[in-house]
Amino acid sequence: MAELDKDAAVGVLNRILEAELAGVVRYTHYAFLVFGFGRIPIVSWLNAQADESLLHARQAGEWITTLGAYPSLAIGPLLDSHQHDVGAILRESLETESQALGLYRELLALVEGRSVALEEYARQMIHAEELHLADVDKMLRKPGELRAFSPHAI
């Protein structure tokens, strides 16, 4: 098995940590801004996404310290379009979750064949992010529309 480049892995893991912490803030903020008849289930879904982002941030932080490094205290970009209809929220979610998926794929490329545990972690996170993106993509489709909303959907 080839040797793991711990510094490179920690660099990606810190970017993942920052992105996931930004997700906690973003999803929590979105939940405050949903109004209308569908508010309760949408807010519940957004709060669940915030909880999942916090779990993912904790997992990344644990890997960083496992590798003997210091977890970042930064939070990723918190871009806000100030368009808070549910469609805009979901489109922003699709974009930021796609970026997070890219980070997990970058991690997988770094650790593949070098650390079974980190490789499995990266694969599990890619699996979770791909399923999340598929759900968001389906939520953005018009009722009855079978074609994916995003050309980048699975």
C-alpha positions in Angstrom: 0.0 0.0 0.0 1.3 3.4 -0.9 2.1 6.0 1.8 -0.6 8.5 2.7 0.2 12.2 2.2 -1.2 13.3 5.6 -0.7 17.0 5.0 -2.7 16.8 1.7 -5.4 14.7 3.4 -5.7 17.1 6.3 -5.9 20.1 3.9 -8.9 18.5 2.2 -10.4 17.4 5.5 -10.2 21.0 6.8 -11.9 22.3 3.7 -14.6 19.7 4.2 -14.9 20.7 7.9 -15.3 24.4 6.8 -17.9 23.5 4.1 -19.9 21.4 6.5 -19.9 24.0 9.2 -21.1 26.5 6.6 -23.9 24.1 5.8 -25.0 24.1 9.4 -25.3 27.9 9.3 -26.8 28.0 5.8 -29.5 25.4 6.4 -30.4 26.9 9.8 -30.7 30.3 8.2 -32.8 29.0 5.4 -35.2 27.4 7.9 -35.9 30.8 9.4 -36.9 32.2 6.0 -39.5 29.7 4.8 -43.1 30.9 4.9 -46.4 29.6 3.5 -48.5 26.5 3.6 -45.6 24.1 3.1 -43.5 25.7 5.9 -43.6 22.9 8.5 -42.2 20.0 6.4 -39.7 22.2 4.6 -38.4 23.7 7.8 -38.1 20.2 9.3 -36.2 19.0 6.2 -33.8 22.0 6.4 -33.2 21.5 10.1 -32.4 17.8 9.4 -29.9 18.9 6.8 -28.3 21.3 9.3 -28.0 18.4 11.8 -26.5 16.2 9.1 -24.0 18.9 8.2 -23.0 19.2 11.9 -22.5 15.4 12.0 -20.4 15.5 8.9 -18.3 18.4 10.3 -17.7 16.4 13.5 -16.6 13.4 11.5 -14.1 15.4 9.4 -12.8 17.0 12.6 -12.2 13.6 14.2 -10.3 12.5 11.1 -8.1 15.6 11.3 -7.2 15.0 14.9 -6.7 11.3 14.2 -4.1 12.3 11.6 -2.4 14.4 14.3 -3.4 17.8 13.0 -5.4 20.8 14.2 -9.0 21.3 12.9 -9.7 24.6 11.2 -11.8 27.2 13.1 -12.9 28.8 9.8 -16.3 28.4 8.3 -16.7 28.1 4.5 -18.3 30.7 2.3 -21.8 31.8 3.4 -23.0 33.3 0.1 -26.6 34.6 0.3 -28.6 35.4 -2.8 -31.3 37.1 -0.7 -33.8 35.2 -2.8 -35.6 33.1 -0.2 -38.3 31.3 -2.1 -38.0 27.5 -1.6 -36.8 27.1 -5.2 -34.0 29.5 -4.7 -33.0 27.8 -1.4 -33.0 24.4 -3.1 -30.9 25.7 -6.1 -28.3 27.2 -3.7 -28.4 23.9 -1.8 -27.8 22.0 -5.0 -24.8 24.2 -5.8 -23.2 24.0 -2.4 -23.8 20.3 -2.0 -22.2 19.7 -5.4 -19.1 21.5 -4.1 -19.0 19.4 -1.0 -19.3 16.3 -3.1 -16.3 17.5 -5.1 -14.3 17.8 -1.8 -15.2 14.2 -0.8 -14.2 13.0 -4.2 -10.9 14.9 -3.9 -10.3 13.2 -0.6 -11.0 9.8 -2.1 -8.5 10.4 -4.8 -5.8 11.3 -2.2 -6.4 8.3 0.1 -7.4 5.6 -2.3 -5.0 2.7 -1.9 -3.3 4.4 1.0 -5.7 4.2 3.9 -8.6 1.7 3.9 -10.4 3.6 6.8 -10.1 7.0 5.1 -11.1 5.5 1.8 -14.2 4.0 3.3 -15.1 7.2 5.0 -14.7 9.1 1.8 -16.8 6.6 -0.1 -19.6 6.7 2.6 -19.6 10.5 2.4 -19.8 10.5 -1.4 -22.7 8.0 -1.2 -24.5 10.3 1.3 -23.9 13.4 -0.8 -25.0 11.8 -4.0 -28.2 10.6 -2.4 -28.8 14.1 -1.0 -28.2 15.7 -4.3 -30.6 13.3 -6.0 -33.3 14.3 -3.4 -32.7 18.0 -4.0 -32.8 17.5 -7.7 -36.1 15.7 -7.4 -37.5 18.5 -5.2 -36.6 21.0 -7.9 -38.4 19.2 -10.7 -41.9 20.2 -11.7 -44.6 17.7 -10.7 -44.6 14.8 -13.3 -41.2 15.8 -14.7 -38.9 12.8 -15.0 -35.8 14.5 -16.4 -33.2 15.6 -13.9 -33.3 19.3 -13.0 -29.5 19.6 -13.0 -27.3 18.3 -15.8 -24.9 17.2 -13.0 -27.4 14.9 -11.3 -26.4 11.3 -10.9 
